[in-house]
Amino acid sequence: MNPFWSMSTSSVRKRPEAEEKTLSGEVRTSPLRASTKKQLPSIPKNAVPITKPASPATSSQSTNGTHASYGPFYLEYSLLAEFTLVVKQKLPGVYVQPSYRSALMWFGVIFIRHGLYQDGVFKFTVYIPDNYPDGDCPRLVFDLPVFHPLVDPLSGELDVKRAFAKWRRNHNHIWQVLMYARRVFYKIDTTSPLNPEAGVLYDKDIQLFKSKVVDSVKLCSSHLFDQPKIEDPYAIIFSPWNPAIHDEAREKMLTQKKKPEDQHCKSMHVSGLSWVKPGSVQPFSKEEKTMPT
């Protein structure tokens, strides 16, 4: 049995010799005292004791091994916390939805409101490492390669490692990757581009670059109603405008329930005396009512 997880019940503690010797010089043997057995929690299956690593390689194995038993539950909790952070950030024009089949895959879409890529609607997929958050940074791949210096023209993958060279646990989050993906369309960086043609045109011939960007935006828009490449119930799907379905939903989003002003005033609980007229900030604006004599 591993001594790390258990303690011997036969271990004894010897008294110092000075306490054993009496004044007459005789030596008495003290009775054996069995140590109390400590109740340790049950050992998780495949758990690895935490020991001092002998090398960096064993250090990484140790870090992942401590979560070997409850790894799926820990990963699920981490991804749930990450998605909660994404919702709280309310990134403009960015929408994501975790996959139904795997929490390690998120579907998303970015709407570009202004700039060179104005009116662009770019669908993408985020791939999260299975050892998250201890592994590499998540990958973001567009469904169609966008003409951009930081997007691979063949695979459509965004150069995420440019901003996250080393993924730092509890410091980097997925919402930052999404914010970076949105920012690259407003602030163009041509340093070491994945698409050399786009980088050169942006620096040398901006007009031709704009022309190719417009073509890329139109291409993505023309395939907006295509079926998702990955079959998943939670994949983001666009459909043409149907008044019978979408008009009602549109009205609900645009209509805001406004409370009447008098109802708002009644809901306010006022205590004490006031010499300020409701709706005014001028002191002593309230007319004083004289009591009848």
Salt bridges, closest charged atoms under 4 A:
GLU82 OE2 - HIS173 ND1 2.99
ASP134 OD1 - ARG169 NH1 2.93
ASP136 OD2 - LYS161 NZ 2.98
GLU157 OE2 - ARG139 NE 3.16
ASP159 OD2 - ARG162 NE 3.35
ASP189 OD2 - ARG162 NH1 3.28
GLU197 OE2 - LYS212 NZ 3.58
ASP226 OD2 - HIS223 ND1 2.61
GLU248 OE2 - LYS252 NZ 3.68
GLU251 OE2 - ARG250 NH1 3.94
